[in-house]
């Protein structure tokens, strides 16, 4: 069995368990993304997850979870900003299954920036660009973005303001693993406080995809949340 075949078999099994489907063309792009992670990770430290031999836990975290998140990502042409893109997850797998979205990846660290540019080139991602600027430095024009994604980043006041400034009035924030402070969800937050509204189905449960995330007798493992907010 070739590497691509082994990757496909394992990822298809996880996708079936998670209730998502992956086309053959998407699978090929995801394979090359994962192979680039393996090639670059030792030198650039893109992820602490083990990558060799395609562990279920790593495939789930890096690829399946972003694809599950596509359930709350518009399936149409939208302007999209990913903050702190690092090793490319969740943005790259999500872009593979939402190709119409116009993606801007932000990563100020030069070696990770180079990795992301190689990913965009190798996968042939259309309407995807990489910026070396921080999100707080006005990467995009104010009010020009439909969707912002961010993973495992503390949403402090500076970042929340920058995020809200980039989003239009119908914009959506997808925050993987980290909730917005309550201050930004309350009407009494203050006239200068950006405000968001958490969707009724938020947080979306991303748990239970890999065997490692399930306990004895099939009990679900650690809750893996995706917090979904719309602009007020």
ZAMARGU-4260 file (C-alpha; in steps of 0.2 Angstrom, whole numbers, plus 5000, padded with zeros to 4 digits):
<rodrens>
0) 5000/5000/5000 | 5007/5017/4995 | 5007/5032/5007 | 4993/5040/4998 | 4983/5024/4999
5) 4986/5022/5018 | 4982/5040/5021 | 4966/5039/5011 | 4960/5023/5020 | 4963/5030/5037
10) 4955/5047/5033 | 4940/5040/5025 | 4936/5029/5040 | 4938/5045/5051 | 4927/5055/5039
15) 4913/5042/5040 | 4913/5041/5059 | 4912/5060/5059 | 4898/5060/5046 | 4907/5070/5033
20) 4912/5066/5015 | 4928/5070/5006 | 4930/5069/4987 | 4945/5061/4978 | 4952/5077/4972
25) 4950/5084/4990 | 4958/5069/4997 | 4973/5071/4986 | 4975/5090/4991 | 4974/5084/5010
30) 4987/5071/5007 | 4999/5083/5000 | 4996/5096/5014 | 4999/5082/5027 | 5015/5077/5018
35) 5021/5095/5018 | 5018/5095/5037 | 5029/5080/5039 | 5043/5087/5029 | 5043/5104/5037
40) 5038/5100/5055 | 5055/5095/5062 | 5064/5111/5056 | 5049/5123/5059 | 5039/5115/5073
45) 5022/5117/5065 | 5013/5105/5077 | 5017/5095/5093 | 5005/5081/5087 | 5014/5065/5080
50) 5013/5064/5061 | 5022/5048/5056 | 5011/5034/5050 | 4995/5045/5050 | 4989/5043/5068
55) 4970/5044/5070 | 4971/5058/5083 | 4982/5069/5072 | 4972/5066/5057 | 4956/5070/5067
60) 4963/5086/5075 | 4972/5093/5059 | 4960/5088/5046 | 4943/5081/5051 | 4939/5094/5064
65) 4941/5108/5051 | 4930/5099/5039 | 4917/5096/5052 | 4917/5115/5055 | 4912/5117/5037
70) 4894/5114/5043 | 4894/5132/5049 | 4905/5140/5036 | 4896/5148/5021 | 4896/5136/5005
75) 4898/5151/4994 | 4910/5165/4989 | 4915/5174/5005 | 4930/5184/5010 | 4939/5175/5024
80) 4953/5179/5036 | 4962/5166/5046 | 4972/5173/5061 | 4988/5165/5067 | 4988/5152/5053
85) 5004/5143/5059 | 5004/5125/5053 | 4989/5128/5042 | 4975/5120/5052 | 4960/5123/5052
90) 4962/5135/5037 | 4970/5124/5024 | 4958/5108/5026 | 4943/5120/5027 | 4949/5129/5011
95) 4950/5113/5002 | 4932/5109/5005 | 4926/5127/5004 | 4936/5132/4988 | 4925/5147/4983
100) 4930/5156/4999 | 4943/5170/4996 | 4956/5166/5010 | 4969/5177/5018 | 4981/5168/5030
105) 4990/5178/5043 | 5007/5172/5050 | 5020/5184/5056 | 5034/5171/5059 | 5044/5170/5044
110) 5048/5151/5043 | 5029/5147/5046 | 5025/5160/5033 | 5036/5151/5020 | 5028/5135/5024
115) 5011/5142/5021 | 5016/5149/5005 | 5023/5132/5000 | 5006/5124/5004 | 4996/5136/4994
120) 5008/5133/4979 | 5009/5114/4980 | 4990/5112/4983 | 4986/5124/4970 | 4974/5134/4981
125) 4965/5147/4971 | 4960/5164/4980 | 4972/5161/4994 | 4985/5173/4999 | 4997/5173/5014
130) 5001/5189/5024 | 5016/5191/5036 | 5007/5204/5046 | 4998/5202/5062 | 4979/5203/5062
135) 4980/5218/5074 | 4990/5228/5060 | 4975/5229/5049 | 4979/5216/5036 | 4963/5219/5027
140) 4952/5234/5024 | 4939/5237/5038 | 4922/5229/5036 | 4928/5218/5021 | 4928/5201/5029
145) 4913/5189/5030 | 4921/5175/5040 | 4936/5175/5053 | 4943/5159/5059 | 4955/5157/5074
150) 4962/5142/5083 | 4967/5141/5101 | 4971/5159/5103 | 4967/5170/5118 | 4955/5183/5112
155) 4961/5198/5121 | 4954/5216/5119 | 4966/5221/5105 | 4962/5205/5095 | 4944/5206/5098
160) 4943/5224/5092 | 4954/5220/5076 | 4943/5205/5072 | 4927/5215/5074 | 4934/5229/5063
165) 4938/5217/5049 | 4921/5209/5049 | 4906/5217/5040 | 4889/5219/5049 | 4884/5201/5044
170) 4901/5193/5048 | 4904/5177/5057 | 4918/5172/5069 | 4923/5154/5071 | 4934/5151/5086
175) 4941/5134/5088 | 4944/5129/5107 | 4943/5146/5115 | 4927/5156/5119 | 4925/5175/5118
180) 4925/5183/5135 | 4907/5187/5141 | 4911/5205/5140 | 4909/5205/5121 | 4892/5196/5122
185) 4883/5207/5134 | 4873/5223/5129 | 4880/5233/5143 | 4898/5230/5137 | 4900/5248/5133
190) 4899/5259/5118 | 4917/5255/5113 | 4916/5237/5116 | 4914/5226/5100 | 4899/5214/5103
195) 4895/5197/5096 | 4880/5185/5097 | 4884/5166/5100 | 4874/5155/5089 | 4861/5144/5097
200) 4870/5128/5091 | 4887/5134/5098 | 4898/5127/5104 | 4899/5114/5090 | 4905/5098/5097
205) 4920/5091/5088 | 4924/5077/5100 | 4923/5058/5097 | 4931/5058/5080 | 4947/5047/5084
210) 4947/5032/5094 | 4958/5041/5107 | 4944/5053/5110 | 4932/5039/5116 | 4932/5032/5134
215) 4927/5015/5140 | 4911/5008/5133 | 4910/5021/5119 | 4908/5036/5131 | 4913/5052/5122
220) 4930/5059/5126 | 4935/5077/5129 | 4923/5090/5123 | 4932/5099/5108 | 4922/5115/5105
225) 4920/5126/5090 | 4912/5143/5096 | 4902/5152/5083 | 4898/5170/5084 | 4889/5182/5073
230) 4891/5201/5073 | 4878/5211/5083
</rodrens>
